[in-house]
Amino acid sequence: MASMKSHATKLVEVRLSALTRVEYTEIVEVPADITDYELEALVDGRYDNVDGGAFYDDPEYWERGTCHAVDCETPDAKPSVIALRTEDGLQVVSADEEREHEDHS
């Protein structure tokens, strides 16, 4: 795949965030005829009273958060990856691999 790299480049910071979830589970014995209102009150009370340290990561939950790119203003910043323009769109390659490839060209 031939790259169509323009000579002028700039550095951008790609900032990615993801929303994850922590959860807590416990077994609670309740009256057999507990009402929905009482269950809701129980849940709300437990949420208010369970220590946050008792929660654990839910590895199944992963949701994209805010993701964007901004011009890099860090002096002497070095890229970790390079986006090359190709016939198929941008191809992201390791900056080290691309430098090594250019050194051998």
N, C-alpha and C positions, 0 to 999 in steps of 0.2 A: 504494500500500500504506500504509494509515494506521497510524501508530505508536500504541501504547498505553503511552506512557512514564509510569511512576509518578513522583511528585514527588521522592521520596527516592532518592538515588543514592549510590554509593560507588565508590572507585577500587580496582581490582585490578591486579596485575602478572601478565600471562600469560607464562609462561616456557616457551619451546620449545627443544628440542634435537634435533639430528639426528646420526645416526652416518654418517660417510662413510668411504671407504676410500682408502688410498694403496697403490700397488703398484709392483713392480719386475719387469722382464722382461729376461732375457738368454738368449742362445743358447749352449749348452754342448756341446762335442763330447765324447762319452763312448764307452767301448768298446761294441761292438754287443751283446755278451752281458752287459751290466750287469744286476745283480740288483735286485729291488725294494728290498731292504735297502740296497744301495749307493746307489740313487737317493734313497731317503729320507734317508740320511746326507748325501748331496750337498746336497739341498735344505735340511736343517737347518743344515749348515755355512755355506751361502751366506747364509741368513737371519741367522746370527750375525755374519757378516763384512762384509756389504754396508752401507755407510754409509747412514744414514737419509735423508740429503740426496739420495740417488740415486732415492728413491721419488717417484712423481708421483701426483697426484689421479686417481681413477677417477670420471669424471663420471656414469657409469651407475649407480653404487651410492649409494643414499640410503635410509636406514632411520630411521623415527621413533624418537627416543630418549625421554627422560622429558619429558612435557609436563604442566603443571599451572598452576593459578592460585592466588595468595595475596593477602591484603589488602595494599594498598599502604601502606607506612609512611613514604614519602618526603615530607618537608614541602614544601608548595606544588607538588606534582607536577601536571603538566598532561597530560590524556589525548591520545593521538594518534588514537584511534578511540573511538567510542561504540557500545555495543550497545543497540539499541532493541528493545523487546518489541513484536512484531507478531502478527497473527492466525496467521502462518505460522512463528512462532518468533522467535529473535533475529536481527536484521539489523544487521550491522556497517557503520558509515559513518564517513567521515573526520570527526574532531572539528571541523576547520576548516569543512568544508562544512555541518555541522549547526549550528554557531554562526552562519554566514552565513545559513542558512535561517531560523533563529529571529530574527535581526536584521531580516529582511524581512517577518516575519509580524506 
